[in-house]
Amino acid sequence: MRHLIDILDLSTEEIDELVSTASDIIANPKKYSEKCHGKKLATLFFEPSTRTRLSFEAAMLELGGNVLGFSEASSSSASKGESVSDTTRVVGCYADIIAMRHPKEGAPMVASLKSSVPIINAGDGGHNHPTQTLTDLLTIHREKGRFHDLTIGLCGDLKFGRTVHSLILALSRYQNIRFVLISPDELKLPDYLIQDTLVKNNISFVETTDLQEYLPELDILYMTRVQQERFFNEADYIRLKDSYVLTREKLADAKEDLSILHPLPRVNEISVDVDDDPRACYFKQAANGKYIRMALIMKLLEVE
Amino acid sequence: MKIDAITDGIVIDHIKAGHSMELYYDLGLDTLDCSVAIIKNVPSSKMGKKDIIKVNAALDIDLHILGYLDPDITVNIIRGGERVEKFHPELPEEIVNVIHCKNPRCITSVEPGIQHIFKLTDREKRIYRCAYCESKAKSKDR
């Protein structure tokens, strides 16, 4: 039985296979409409989410399966003090696969230690978010046709932005990748990712506070939201939330084939006037999230 | 001060002065029935002052944790009154229930009955990270 807790649980070959399956689902959706008939996905969301939960549920429904679960901790036994381990063991009696989001880092890993069914990490605090990374990778592959020879700008909250952490881990395994890490000083990438991933693997990167300076070099610009829920101090959030706002005007110096990604939801960091720019890929990216999750569910359930 | 030589057991030498009590508890020596001597502030030509622990019983305890707790330690295994083995413990790949994660966002801060696992991620720099949230262990995280 396989779980997906960290994007590095998947080899690059397995990622290629998932991207290939997802692309086939996009091209031939009917072929997959009954693949998970009779199977149930439990979505255990201890923290609010719209697109991740709905895309998981839509993915399972489009595979012909069923869904059950909860969308906030207050409507689960966690509000009565039940442990993650116990909740997982109980839900494993009712479902064939579990997608879990939890505000505590490492919660899905704890779940996987006791679970009788596959666990998918649907986001654990500011730590990892591997299915968003699969979504990002599918989008990058569909836009660029490759995972190598890319300069990727990551902009915004790089400290608590779990999608950024997982994406860096995933892309660091490919050749000739360069990262431009754009953030306020207070929201820089954590030291463990700098040291253990970038420095250790000799990956080219630069840390900067200036988006405009590096924008012309980028093949991909990955914007992120400054997440209010990650701050203990409201004043810090207010001071940092509008650090970067991408507008159509600012894109004047960018490459014509730049791909702008964002895990969504956005607040102010991408102006709506960018939405009609052909370089804006974030709504396509949201659609891709369903297809890659369909491929992942099939893989973990070992559905042919 | 006279401490008798031991016949069968372990002598943990070259402990940083003043740290022997921490090791005593970290190794679970407080739970033993046998004689345990903690000798503090022993004059040392190499260290100036050092602590020594002598355990007068052939025990099966995980001494590798010592490699994490104090890299300068020497372990001597005594059998029949003779030293049969002497070594410096290496850094263990994994440490269980010795360090506790201090990240308030880590699941270990709320999940009952969970093992506190830290993994060695950089041997050269002696860096351990929480297996759940990847936070770096600090030397005082015990």
Interface residues (C-beta under 8 A of the other chain):
Chain A: S83 V84 S85 H102 P103 K104 E105 G106 A107 M109 V110 D124 G125 G126 H127 D191 Y192 Q195 D196 K200
Chain B: N103 R105 C106 I107 T108 S109 V110 E111 P112 G113 I114 T121 D122 I127 R129 C130 A131 Y132 C133 E134 S135 K136
